[in-house]
Amino acid sequence: MHKATAEGLVMLADPAYEGAGVGVRTPIKRPPEVDERRRHVDDRAHNRLLRGLRCIGERAMAVLTGRWRALRHTTTGPSKIGMIVQAALALTNIEKQTR
């Protein structure tokens, strides 16, 4: 994660990564005394866009792990799992096209 952000990539993260550093985008929390409808429009737009972008990746990972049992419980490092996920994605796309 640090290598990617050092190269200028922006990472979309959930609230658990708040304070992870520059380049890591997390949802903007509202103060407890502010009603959701009274939040600044920019904060609401930021959170809505972040949710919309993250849901695409979450859905893709759910499809891949649901379809390919090998991806459910893997202990392979990130450098090696990338090629396996690429192969699974390619096979999944081919399978969808043949239907």
CYANA upper distance limits for C-alpha pairs under 8 A (distance plus 0.5 A):
  1 MET  CA      5 THR  CA      6.86
  2 HIS  CA      6 ALA  CA      6.49
  3 LYS  CA      7 GLU  CA      6.88
  4 ALA  CA      8 GLY  CA      7.21
  4 ALA  CA      9 LEU  CA      6.02
  4 ALA  CA     10 VAL  CA      8.28
  5 THR  CA      9 LEU  CA      5.37
  5 THR  CA     10 VAL  CA      6.61
  5 THR  CA     11 MET  CA      7.69
  5 THR  CA     22 VAL  CA      7.70
  5 THR  CA     23 GLY  CA      5.95
  5 THR  CA     24 VAL  CA      7.91
  8 GLY  CA     23 GLY  CA      7.69
  9 LEU  CA     23 GLY  CA      7.18
 10 VAL  CA     23 GLY  CA      5.18
 10 VAL  CA     24 VAL  CA      6.41
 10 VAL  CA     25 ARG  CA      7.59
 11 MET  CA     23 GLY  CA      6.57
 11 MET  CA     24 VAL  CA      5.22
 11 MET  CA     25 ARG  CA      6.47
 12 LEU  CA     24 VAL  CA      6.52
 12 LEU  CA     25 ARG  CA      5.45
 12 LEU  CA     26 THR  CA      6.91
 12 LEU  CA     50 LEU  CA      7.40
 12 LEU  CA     54 ARG  CA      7.28
 13 ALA  CA     17 TYR  CA      6.67
 13 ALA  CA     24 VAL  CA      7.05
 13 ALA  CA     25 ARG  CA      6.35
 13 ALA  CA     26 THR  CA      5.68
 13 ALA  CA     27 PRO  CA      8.44
 13 ALA  CA     54 ARG  CA      8.28
 14 ASP  CA     18 GLU  CA      8.21
 14 ASP  CA     26 THR  CA      6.10
 14 ASP  CA     27 PRO  CA      7.34
 15 PRO  CA     26 THR  CA      6.06
 15 PRO  CA     27 PRO  CA      6.57
 17 TYR  CA     24 VAL  CA      8.20
 17 TYR  CA     26 THR  CA      7.35
 18 GLU  CA     24 VAL  CA      8.48
 18 GLU  CA     25 ARG  CA      8.50
 18 GLU  CA     26 THR  CA      6.47
 20 ALA  CA     24 VAL  CA      6.88
 25 ARG  CA     50 LEU  CA      8.46
 26 THR  CA     50 LEU  CA      8.16
 27 PRO  CA     46 HIS  CA      7.80
 27 PRO  CA     47 ASN  CA      5.72
 27 PRO  CA     50 LEU  CA      7.50
 28 ILE  CA     43 ASP  CA      6.78
 28 ILE  CA     46 HIS  CA      8.05
 28 ILE  CA     47 ASN  CA      6.99
 30 ARG  CA     34 VAL  CA      7.07
 30 ARG  CA     36 GLU  CA      8.09
 30 ARG  CA     39 ARG  CA      7.74
 34 VAL  CA     38 ARG  CA      7.04
 34 VAL  CA     39 ARG  CA      7.28
 35 ASP  CA     39 ARG  CA      7.20
 39 ARG  CA     43 ASP  CA      7.32
 39 ARG  CA     44 ARG  CA      7.35
 40 HIS  CA     44 ARG  CA      7.02
 41 VAL  CA     45 ALA  CA      6.57
 42 ASP  CA     46 HIS  CA      6.52
 43 ASP  CA     47 ASN  CA      6.77
 44 ARG  CA     48 ARG  CA      6.58
 45 ALA  CA     49 LEU  CA      6.55
 46 HIS  CA     50 LEU  CA      6.60
 47 ASN  CA     51 ARG  CA      6.61
 48 ARG  CA     52 GLY  CA      6.63
 49 LEU  CA     53 LEU  CA      6.66
 50 LEU  CA     54 ARG  CA      6.55
 51 ARG  CA     55 CYS  CA      6.45
 52 GLY  CA     56 ILE  CA      7.39
 53 LEU  CA     57 GLY  CA      7.66
 54 ARG  CA     58 GLU  CA      6.66
 55 CYS  CA     59 ARG  CA      6.37
 56 ILE  CA     60 ALA  CA      6.69
 57 GLY  CA     61 MET  CA      6.66
 58 GLU  CA     62 ALA  CA      6.65
 59 ARG  CA     63 VAL  CA      6.70
 60 ALA  CA     64 LEU  CA      6.74
 61 MET  CA     65 THR  CA      6.50
 62 ALA  CA     66 GLY  CA      6.32
 63 VAL  CA     67 ARG  CA      6.54
 64 LEU  CA     68 TRP  CA      6.29
 64 LEU  CA     71 LEU  CA      7.87
 64 LEU  CA     85 VAL  CA      8.43
 64 LEU  CA     88 ALA  CA      7.49
 64 LEU  CA     89 LEU  CA      7.49
 64 LEU  CA     92 THR  CA      8.21
 65 THR  CA     69 ARG  CA      6.80
 65 THR  CA     70 ALA  CA      8.27
 65 THR  CA     71 LEU  CA      5.79
 65 THR  CA     72 ARG  CA      5.90
 66 GLY  CA     72 ARG  CA      8.23
 68 TRP  CA     72 ARG  CA      7.84
 68 TRP  CA     88 ALA  CA      7.64
 69 ARG  CA     73 HIS  CA      8.26
 70 ALA  CA     74 THR  CA      7.22
 71 LEU  CA     85 VAL  CA      8.22
 76 THR  CA     80 LYS  CA      6.84
 76 THR  CA     81 ILE  CA      6.41
 77 GLY  CA     81 ILE  CA      6.63
 78 PRO  CA     82 GLY  CA      6.79
 79 SER  CA     83 MET  CA      8.41
 80 LYS  CA     84 ILE  CA      7.57
 81 ILE  CA     85 VAL  CA      6.61
 82 GLY  CA     86 GLN  CA      6.64
 83 MET  CA     87 ALA  CA      6.73
 84 ILE  CA     88 ALA  CA      6.70
 85 VAL  CA     89 LEU  CA      6.48
 86 GLN  CA     90 ALA  CA      6.64
 87 ALA  CA     91 LEU  CA      6.68
 88 ALA  CA     92 THR  CA      6.51
 89 LEU  CA     93 ASN  CA      6.62
 90 ALA  CA     94 ILE  CA      6.73
 91 LEU  CA     95 GLU  CA      6.57
 92 THR  CA     96 LYS  CA      6.72
 93 ASN  CA     97 GLN  CA      6.78
 94 ILE  CA     98 THR  CA      6.89
 95 GLU  CA     99 ARG  CA      7.19
